[in-house]
Amino acid sequence: MLEVEGKTYNVLIKEVDYNSLKRYVNEIDFQALVSNEQVHSTAEIHLINLDKLSAGVPLQMLQEISFKALPAALVDRVEIDAGNLKVGDTVKVKDLPIAQDKDVSLTTDPETTVVIITEVHASAAAEESSESDQEEDKAAE
């Protein structure tokens, strides 16, 4: 909601121009919302429960989802519970609740991969240093 000269408008913030050197906002662009008109928007993707991930590392391929919806159906964030995922699991846009919402029309391809859980691989340099440490330990004995 934005109030201008005594009138209240339903709005969506489209852009914020921030001056990082002076630490203040220069300008904010708004889009007026009409209750029966769809608007283009994006929803941020957040991975939650990463600490409960039993194995593997999440590789997030997509940061936000683009869609069109009526103002009453707008979504600002989509959460993915990574705690239930296993190595090899892949989550696509079509698997998310926003894709099942009949009031939302996705503009991002539903087949787009959002996150993949991959195995942890040690780097060759780390393995070599580990082997040389073991050799040094044996030589010291």
C-alpha positions as CSV (number, residue, x, y, z in Angstrom):
1,M,0.0,0.0,0.0
2,L,1.2,3.4,-0.9
3,E,-0.4,6.7,0.1
4,V,0.0,9.7,-2.2
5,E,-1.8,13.0,-1.4
6,G,-4.4,11.3,0.7
7,K,-5.1,8.5,-1.8
8,T,-4.1,4.9,-1.1
9,Y,-2.9,2.7,-3.9
10,N,-2.1,-1.0,-4.1
11,V,1.4,-1.1,-5.6
12,L,4.3,-3.4,-6.3
13,I,7.9,-2.2,-5.9
14,K,9.6,-2.7,-9.3
15,E,13.0,-1.2,-8.7
16,V,15.0,0.5,-6.0
17,D,17.9,2.8,-6.9
18,Y,20.2,2.8,-3.8
19,N,23.3,5.0,-3.5
20,S,25.7,2.8,-1.6
21,L,28.3,5.5,-1.1
22,K,25.9,7.9,0.6
23,R,23.9,5.1,2.1
24,Y,20.4,6.2,1.0
25,V,17.7,5.4,-1.5
26,N,17.7,7.7,-4.6
27,E,14.5,6.5,-6.1
28,I,11.9,3.8,-5.9
29,D,9.8,2.8,-8.9
30,F,6.3,1.4,-8.2
31,Q,3.7,-0.3,-10.4
32,A,0.1,0.4,-9.6
33,L,-1.9,-2.8,-9.2
34,V,-5.4,-3.4,-10.6
35,S,-7.3,-6.2,-8.8
36,N,-8.5,-7.9,-12.0
37,E,-5.3,-7.5,-14.1
38,Q,-2.3,-9.9,-14.0
39,V,1.1,-8.5,-13.4
40,H,4.6,-9.9,-14.1
41,S,6.6,-10.6,-11.0
42,T,9.4,-12.9,-9.6
43,A,9.6,-15.1,-6.6
44,E,13.0,-15.7,-4.9
45,I,14.0,-19.3,-4.2
46,H,15.3,-20.0,-0.7
47,L,16.7,-23.4,0.4
48,I,15.8,-24.2,4.0
49,N,17.0,-26.8,6.5
50,L,20.4,-27.1,4.8
51,D,21.8,-28.2,8.2
52,K,19.6,-31.3,8.1
53,L,20.9,-32.4,4.7
54,S,22.3,-35.9,5.5
55,A,24.7,-36.2,2.6
56,G,25.8,-34.2,-0.4
57,V,25.9,-30.5,-1.3
58,P,23.1,-28.5,-2.9
59,L,23.9,-26.9,-6.2
60,Q,21.3,-24.1,-6.8
61,M,20.8,-23.5,-10.5
62,L,18.0,-21.0,-10.3
63,Q,17.6,-18.0,-8.0
64,E,14.1,-16.8,-8.9
65,I,11.0,-17.8,-10.8
66,S,9.2,-15.5,-13.1
67,F,5.4,-15.6,-13.3
68,K,2.2,-13.7,-14.0
69,A,-0.6,-13.5,-11.5
70,L,-3.4,-11.3,-10.1
71,P,-2.3,-9.0,-7.3
72,A,-4.1,-11.2,-4.7
73,A,-2.1,-14.3,-5.8
74,L,1.4,-12.7,-5.9
75,V,4.2,-14.8,-4.3
76,D,7.5,-13.2,-3.1
77,R,9.4,-16.3,-2.1
78,V,9.4,-20.0,-2.7
79,E,11.0,-22.2,0.0
80,I,12.5,-25.6,-0.8
81,D,13.1,-28.0,2.2
82,A,16.6,-29.4,1.5
83,G,16.5,-31.5,4.7
84,N,14.5,-34.2,2.9
85,L,16.7,-34.4,-0.2
86,K,19.4,-37.1,-0.9
87,V,22.4,-37.2,-3.2
88,G,21.1,-37.4,-6.8
89,D,17.8,-35.7,-6.1
90,T,16.8,-32.9,-8.6
91,V,14.1,-30.4,-8.0
92,K,12.5,-28.7,-11.0
93,V,10.2,-25.7,-11.2
94,K,7.3,-28.0,-12.0
95,D,7.9,-29.7,-8.6
96,L,7.3,-26.6,-6.6
97,P,4.0,-25.4,-5.0
98,I,4.0,-22.3,-7.2
99,A,3.7,-24.4,-10.3
100,Q,0.6,-26.2,-8.9
101,D,-1.1,-22.8,-8.0
102,K,-4.0,-22.3,-10.5
103,D,-3.8,-18.6,-10.0
104,V,-0.2,-18.3,-11.1
105,S,1.0,-18.5,-14.8
106,L,4.7,-19.4,-14.9
107,T,6.9,-17.7,-17.4
108,T,9.9,-19.7,-16.3
109,D,10.1,-23.0,-18.1
110,P,8.6,-25.7,-15.7
111,E,11.4,-28.1,-16.8
112,T,14.1,-25.8,-15.5
113,T,16.3,-27.4,-12.8
114,V,16.2,-25.4,-9.5
115,V,18.5,-27.5,-7.3
116,I,20.6,-30.7,-7.6
117,I,22.1,-32.5,-4.6
118,T,25.6,-33.6,-5.6
119,E,28.2,-35.8,-3.9
120,V,31.1,-34.1,-2.2
121,H,34.3,-34.7,-4.1
122,A,37.8,-34.0,-2.6
123,S,40.0,-32.1,-4.9
124,A,43.1,-33.7,-6.4
125,A,45.4,-31.2,-4.5
126,A,43.7,-32.0,-1.2
127,E,44.2,-35.8,-1.8
128,E,47.8,-35.3,-2.7
129,S,48.5,-33.3,0.4
130,S,46.7,-35.9,2.5
131,E,48.9,-38.6,0.9
132,S,52.1,-36.7,1.5
133,D,51.0,-36.0,5.2
134,Q,50.5,-39.8,5.6
135,E,54.0,-40.5,4.1
136,E,55.6,-37.9,6.5
137,D,53.8,-39.5,9.5
138,K,55.2,-42.9,8.5
139,A,58.7,-41.5,8.0
140,A,58.5,-39.9,11.4
141,E,57.7,-43.2,13.1
